[in-house]
């Protein structure tokens, strides 16, 4: 079945380190977009409202992935450094 997905994006940050986007848009506009339309926050709210997600589940996921990353870093740090 064909599906149409319409998306809207908003660049909340600057283009680069030499860019100051508040020169051409207000800081309050940026904050409004971050507060009202942030897709991560919206998806979290959607899942919480349906009882699919909560702070306990989030902490559990964070703990598991933090351990995975730290274990991977430990393995990587023990490897010989490449020589070029």
N, CA, C and O atoms as a GROMACS GRO file, in nm:
protein
  336
    1UNK      N    1   0.083  -0.119   0.000
    1UNK     CA    2   0.000   0.000   0.000
    1UNK      C    3   0.088   0.125   0.000
    1UNK      O    4   0.183   0.134   0.078
    2UNK      N    5   0.058   0.218  -0.084
    2UNK     CA    6   0.133   0.344  -0.082
    2UNK      C    7   0.105   0.422   0.047
    2UNK      O    8  -0.006   0.419   0.100
    3UNK      N    9   0.206   0.491   0.095
    3UNK     CA   10   0.194   0.572   0.215
    3UNK      C   11   0.259   0.706   0.189
    3UNK      O   12   0.366   0.714   0.128
    4UNK      N   13   0.195   0.811   0.233
    4UNK     CA   14   0.250   0.946   0.222
    4UNK      C   15   0.285   0.994   0.362
    4UNK      O   16   0.199   0.996   0.451
    5UNK      N   17   0.409   1.031   0.382
    5UNK     CA   18   0.451   1.086   0.511
    5UNK      C   19   0.491   1.230   0.489
    5UNK      O   20   0.583   1.260   0.413
    6UNK      N   21   0.422   1.320   0.556
    6UNK     CA   22   0.455   1.461   0.549
    6UNK      C   23   0.537   1.497   0.672
    6UNK      O   24   0.496   1.466   0.784
    7UNK      N   25   0.649   1.560   0.653
    7UNK     CA   26   0.732   1.598   0.766
    7UNK      C   27   0.766   1.746   0.760
    7UNK      O   28   0.767   1.807   0.653
    8UNK      N   29   0.792   1.800   0.875
    8UNK     CA   30   0.834   1.940   0.886
    8UNK      C   31   0.954   1.943   0.978
    8UNK      O   32   0.951   1.884   1.086
    9UNK      N   33   1.059   2.009   0.936
    9UNK     CA   34   1.179   2.018   1.019
    9UNK      C   35   1.207   2.162   1.057
    9UNK      O   36   1.159   2.256   0.994
   10UNK      N   37   1.284   2.176   1.162
   10UNK     CA   38   1.325   2.308   1.208
   10UNK      C   39   1.465   2.295   1.263
   10UNK      O   40   1.489   2.216   1.355
   11UNK      N   41   1.557   2.370   1.210
   11UNK     CA   42   1.695   2.366   1.257
   11UNK      C   43   1.705   2.451   1.382
   11UNK      O   44   1.703   2.574   1.375
   12UNK      N   45   1.717   2.386   1.496
   12UNK     CA   46   1.721   2.456   1.624
   12UNK      C   47   1.859   2.516   1.652
   12UNK      O   48   1.871   2.611   1.729
   13UNK      N   49   1.960   2.460   1.590
   13UNK     CA   50   2.096   2.509   1.614
   13UNK      C   51   2.144   2.600   1.504
   13UNK      O   52   2.071   2.634   1.411
   14UNK      N   53   2.268   2.638   1.515
   14UNK     CA   54   2.332   2.723   1.415
   14UNK      C   55   2.378   2.638   1.297
   14UNK      O   56   2.390   2.516   1.309
   15UNK      N   57   2.403   2.703   1.185
   15UNK     CA   58   2.455   2.631   1.068
   15UNK      C   59   2.597   2.580   1.095
   15UNK      O   60   2.633   2.469   1.054
   16UNK      N   61   2.675   2.661   1.163
   16UNK     CA   62   2.814   2.626   1.190
   16UNK      C   63   2.860   2.704   1.313
   16UNK      O   64   2.783   2.781   1.371
   17UNK      N   65   2.984   2.684   1.352
   17UNK     CA   66   3.036   2.756   1.469
   17UNK      C   67   3.051   2.904   1.441
   17UNK      O   68   3.058   2.984   1.535
   18UNK      N   69   3.056   2.943   1.314
   18UNK     CA   70   3.070   3.085   1.282
   18UNK      C   71   2.934   3.153   1.262
   18UNK      O   72   2.928   3.273   1.237
   19UNK      N   73   2.826   3.077   1.274
   19UNK     CA   74   2.692   3.130   1.252
   19UNK      C   75   2.624   3.156   1.385
   19UNK      O   76   2.635   3.077   1.479
   20UNK      N   77   2.553   3.267   1.392
   20UNK     CA   78   2.469   3.296   1.508
   20UNK      C   79   2.327   3.315   1.456
   20UNK      O   80   2.290   3.423   1.409
   21UNK      N   81   2.248   3.208   1.465
   21UNK     CA   82   2.114   3.214   1.406
   21UNK      C   83   2.021   3.311   1.476
   21UNK      O   84   1.915   3.345   1.422
   22UNK      N   85   2.057   3.358   1.595
   22UNK     CA   86   1.971   3.457   1.662
   22UNK      C   87   1.981   3.594   1.595
   22UNK      O   88   1.907   3.685   1.631
   23UNK      N   89   2.071   3.608   1.498
   23UNK     CA   90   2.076   3.733   1.422
   23UNK      C   91   1.957   3.744   1.328
   23UNK      O   92   1.914   3.855   1.296
   24UNK      N   93   1.903   3.631   1.285
   24UNK     CA   94   1.792   3.636   1.188
   24UNK      C   95   1.666   3.567   1.238
   24UNK      O   96   1.570   3.554   1.163
   25UNK      N   97   1.664   3.524   1.364
   25UNK     CA   98   1.542   3.475   1.428
   25UNK      C   99   1.560   3.487   1.579
   25UNK      O  100   1.671   3.475   1.631
   26UNK      N  101   1.451   3.511   1.646
   26UNK     CA  102   1.458   3.535   1.789
   26UNK      C  103   1.484   3.408   1.870
   26UNK      O  104   1.444   3.299   1.830
   27UNK      N  105   1.551   3.424   1.982
   27UNK     CA  106   1.577   3.311   2.072
   27UNK      C  107   1.445   3.253   2.123
   27UNK      O  108   1.436   3.132   2.147
   28UNK      N  109   1.344   3.338   2.139
   28UNK     CA  110   1.213   3.289   2.185
   28UNK      C  111   1.146   3.200   2.079
   28UNK      O  112   1.076   3.105   2.113
   29UNK      N  113   1.169   3.231   1.951
   29UNK     CA  114   1.116   3.146   1.844
   29UNK      C  115   1.181   3.007   1.850
   29UNK      O  116   1.113   2.906   1.838
   30UNK      N  117   1.312   3.004   1.867
   30UNK     CA  118   1.384   2.877   1.875
   30UNK      C  119   1.334   2.796   1.994
   30UNK      O  120   1.308   2.676   1.982
   31UNK      N  121   1.321   2.862   2.109
   31UNK     CA  122   1.274   2.793   2.230
   31UNK      C  123   1.134   2.739   2.211
   31UNK      O  124   1.104   2.628   2.255
   32UNK      N  125   1.046   2.816   2.147
   32UNK     CA  126   0.909   2.771   2.123
   32UNK      C  127   0.908   2.643   2.039
   32UNK      O  128   0.836   2.548   2.071
   33UNK      N  129   0.988   2.640   1.934
   33UNK     CA  130   0.995   2.520   1.850
   33UNK      C  131   1.049   2.402   1.929
   33UNK      O  132   0.998   2.291   1.916
   34UNK      N  133   1.152   2.425   2.009
   34UNK     CA  134   1.209   2.316   2.088
   34UNK      C  135   1.109   2.263   2.190
   34UNK      O  136   1.101   2.142   2.213
   35UNK      N  137   1.034   2.352   2.252
   35UNK     CA  138   0.938   2.310   2.354
   35UNK      C  139   0.813   2.245   2.296
   35UNK      O  140   0.764   2.145   2.349
   36UNK      N  141   0.762   2.301   2.186
   36UNK     CA  142   0.632   2.255   2.134
   36UNK      C  143   0.643   2.146   2.027
   36UNK      O  144   0.551   2.065   2.012
   37UNK      N  145   0.753   2.145   1.953
   37UNK     CA  146   0.756   2.057   1.836
   37UNK      C  147   0.873   1.958   1.833
   37UNK      O  148   0.892   1.888   1.733
   38UNK      N  149   0.950   1.950   1.940
   38UNK     CA  150   1.063   1.857   1.942
   38UNK      C  151   1.010   1.715   1.922
   38UNK      O  152   0.929   1.668   2.002
   39UNK      N  153   1.055   1.645   1.815
   39UNK     CA  154   0.998   1.512   1.786
   39UNK      C  155   1.027   1.408   1.894
   39UNK      O  156   0.946   1.318   1.916
   40UNK      N  157   1.140   1.420   1.961
   40UNK     CA  158   1.172   1.324   2.068
   40UNK      C  159   1.076   1.344   2.185
   40UNK      O  160   1.022   1.247   2.239
   41UNK      N  161   1.057   1.469   2.224
   41UNK     CA  162   0.964   1.497   2.335
   41UNK      C  163   0.822   1.455   2.299
   41UNK      O  164   0.750   1.399   2.382
   42UNK      N  165   0.783   1.482   2.176
   42UNK     CA  166   0.647   1.447   2.133
   42UNK      C  167   0.626   1.297   2.133
   42UNK      O  168   0.521   1.248   2.176
   43UNK      N  169   0.726   1.222   2.085
   43UNK     CA  170   0.714   1.077   2.082
   43UNK      C  171   0.713   1.020   2.223
   43UNK      O  172   0.639   0.926   2.252
   44UNK      N  173   0.795   1.077   2.312
   44UNK     CA  174   0.796   1.034   2.452
   44UNK      C  175   0.658   1.055   2.514
   44UNK      O  176   0.605   0.966   2.581
   45UNK      N  177   0.600   1.170   2.493
   45UNK     CA  178   0.467   1.200   2.546
   45UNK      C  179   0.364   1.102   2.491
   45UNK      O  180   0.279   1.052   2.565
   46UNK      N  181   0.371   1.075   2.362
   46UNK     CA  182   0.280   0.981   2.297
   46UNK      C  183   0.288   0.845   2.364
   46UNK      O  184   0.186   0.785   2.396
   47UNK      N  185   0.410   0.797   2.385
   47UNK     CA  186   0.428   0.665   2.446
   47UNK      C  187   0.387   0.664   2.593
   47UNK      O  188   0.328   0.567   2.641
   48UNK      N  189   0.418   0.771   2.665
   48UNK     CA  190   0.380   0.779   2.807
   48UNK      C  191   0.227   0.781   2.824
   48UNK      O  192   0.174   0.718   2.914
   49UNK      N  193   0.160   0.854   2.737
   49UNK     CA  194   0.014   0.863   2.745
   49UNK      C  195  -0.054   0.727   2.724
   49UNK      O  196  -0.165   0.705   2.771
   50UNK      N  197   0.012   0.639   2.654
   50UNK     CA  198  -0.042   0.506   2.628
   50UNK      C  199   0.010   0.400   2.725
   50UNK      O  200  -0.024   0.283   2.714
   51UNK      N  201   0.094   0.444   2.819
   51UNK     CA  202   0.148   0.352   2.918
   51UNK      C  203   0.259   0.262   2.865
   51UNK      O  204   0.290   0.160   2.926
   52UNK      N  205   0.319   0.300   2.751
   52UNK     CA  206   0.423   0.219   2.690
   52UNK      C  207   0.562   0.258   2.738
   52UNK      O  208   0.658   0.185   2.714
   53UNK      N  209   0.575   0.371   2.807
   53UNK     CA  210   0.706   0.423   2.847
   53UNK      C  211   0.692   0.499   2.977
   53UNK      O  212   0.590   0.564   3.002
   54UNK      N  213   0.795   0.491   3.060
   54UNK     CA  214   0.798   0.570   3.183
   54UNK      C  215   0.942   0.589   3.225
   54UNK      O  216   1.034   0.538   3.161
   55UNK      N  217   0.962   0.663   3.333
   55UNK     CA  218   1.098   0.696   3.378
   55UNK      C  219   1.176   0.571   3.418
   55UNK      O  220   1.297   0.565   3.398
   56UNK      N  221   1.109   0.472   3.474
   56UNK     CA  222   1.176   0.349   3.514
   56UNK      C  223   1.230   0.273   3.392
   56UNK      O  224   1.344   0.227   3.393
   57UNK      N  225   1.147   0.261   3.289
   57UNK     CA  226   1.191   0.194   3.167
   57UNK      C  227   1.307   0.271   3.102
   57UNK      O  228   1.403   0.210   3.054
   58UNK      N  229   1.298   0.402   3.102
   58UNK     CA  230   1.405   0.482   3.043
   58UNK      C  231   1.536   0.461   3.118
   58UNK      O  232   1.641   0.444   3.056
   59UNK      N  233   1.531   0.463   3.249
   59UNK     CA  234   1.653   0.444   3.327
   59UNK      C  235   1.712   0.306   3.302
   59UNK      O  236   1.834   0.292   3.294
   60UNK      N  237   1.628   0.207   3.290
   60UNK     CA  238   1.674   0.071   3.263
   60UNK      C  239   1.747   0.065   3.129
   60UNK      O  240   1.854   0.006   3.118
   61UNK      N  241   1.688   0.125   3.027
   61UNK     CA  242   1.750   0.127   2.894
   61UNK      C  243   1.882   0.203   2.899
   61UNK      O  244   1.982   0.158   2.842
   62UNK      N  245   1.882   0.316   2.965
   62UNK     CA  246   2.006   0.395   2.977
   62UNK      C  247   2.116   0.316   3.047
   62UNK      O  248   2.231   0.317   3.003
   63UNK      N  249   2.080   0.247   3.154
   63UNK     CA  250   2.178   0.168   3.229
   63UNK      C  251   2.239   0.059   3.142
   63UNK      O  252   2.361   0.040   3.141
   64UNK      N  253   2.154  -0.014   3.070
   64UNK     CA  254   2.202  -0.123   2.984
   64UNK      C  255   2.296  -0.069   2.878
   64UNK      O  256   2.404  -0.124   2.856
   65UNK      N  257   2.255   0.038   2.811
   65UNK     CA  258   2.336   0.090   2.702
   65UNK      C  259   2.463   0.159   2.752
   65UNK      O  260   2.567   0.154   2.686
   66UNK      N  261   2.455   0.220   2.867
   66UNK     CA  262   2.576   0.280   2.926
   66UNK      C  263   2.679   0.172   2.953
   66UNK      O  264   2.797   0.189   2.924
   67UNK      N  265   2.634   0.060   3.009
   67UNK     CA  266   2.725  -0.051   3.037
   67UNK      C  267   2.784  -0.105   2.907
   67UNK      O  268   2.903  -0.134   2.901
   68UNK      N  269   2.703  -0.119   2.805
   68UNK     CA  270   2.751  -0.167   2.675
   68UNK      C  271   2.859  -0.075   2.620
   68UNK      O  272   2.963  -0.121   2.572
   69UNK      N  273   2.835   0.055   2.626
   69UNK     CA  274   2.933   0.152   2.575
   69UNK      C  275   3.061   0.146   2.657
   69UNK      O  276   3.170   0.143   2.600
   70UNK      N  277   3.050   0.145   2.789
   70UNK     CA  278   3.169   0.141   2.874
   70UNK      C  279   3.248   0.012   2.853
   70UNK      O  280   3.371   0.016   2.849
   71UNK      N  281   3.180  -0.102   2.840
   71UNK     CA  282   3.248  -0.228   2.813
   71UNK      C  283   3.320  -0.223   2.678
   71UNK      O  284   3.433  -0.270   2.667
   72UNK      N  285   3.256  -0.166   2.578
   72UNK     CA  286   3.317  -0.154   2.445
   72UNK      C  287   3.439  -0.063   2.449
   72UNK      O  288   3.540  -0.090   2.384
   73UNK      N  289   3.430   0.045   2.524
   73UNK     CA  290   3.544   0.136   2.537
   73UNK      C  291   3.662   0.066   2.604
   73UNK      O  292   3.777   0.083   2.564
   74UNK      N  293   3.634  -0.014   2.706
   74UNK     CA  294   3.739  -0.086   2.776
   74UNK      C  295   3.811  -0.182   2.682
   74UNK      O  296   3.934  -0.191   2.684
   75UNK      N  297   3.735  -0.254   2.601
   75UNK     CA  298   3.794  -0.346   2.503
   75UNK      C  299   3.878  -0.267   2.402
   75UNK      O  300   3.991  -0.307   2.371
   76UNK      N  301   3.825  -0.158   2.353
   76UNK     CA  302   3.896  -0.077   2.252
   76UNK      C  303   4.025  -0.018   2.309
   76UNK      O  304   4.126  -0.012   2.239
   77UNK      N  305   4.021   0.026   2.433
   77UNK     CA  306   4.140   0.086   2.494
   77UNK      C  307   4.253  -0.014   2.514
   77UNK      O  308   4.369   0.025   2.522
   78UNK      N  309   4.221  -0.143   2.522
   78UNK     CA  310   4.322  -0.247   2.539
   78UNK      C  311   4.386  -0.289   2.408
   78UNK      O  312   4.490  -0.356   2.408
   79UNK      N  313   4.328  -0.252   2.298
   79UNK     CA  314   4.381  -0.289   2.167
   79UNK      C  315   4.506  -0.205   2.136
   79UNK      O  316   4.521  -0.093   2.183
   80UNK      N  317   4.592  -0.264   2.056
   80UNK     CA  318   4.712  -0.192   2.014
   80UNK      C  319   4.672  -0.074   1.925
   80UNK      O  320   4.579  -0.083   1.845
   81UNK      N  321   4.742   0.035   1.942
   81UNK     CA  322   4.716   0.154   1.862
   81UNK      C  323   4.767   0.130   1.720
   81UNK      O  324   4.870   0.066   1.702
   82UNK      N  325   4.696   0.181   1.621
   82UNK     CA  326   4.742   0.159   1.483
   82UNK      C  327   4.870   0.239   1.455
   82UNK      O  328   4.892   0.347   1.510
   83UNK      N  329   4.951   0.186   1.371
   83UNK     CA  330   5.070   0.257   1.326
   83UNK      C  331   5.055   0.285   1.178
   83UNK      O  332   5.015   0.198   1.100
   84UNK      N  333   5.087   0.406   1.140
   84UNK     CA  334   5.071   0.446   1.000
   84UNK      C  335   5.204   0.474   0.937
   84UNK      O  336   5.211   0.510   0.820
   0.00000   0.00000   0.00000
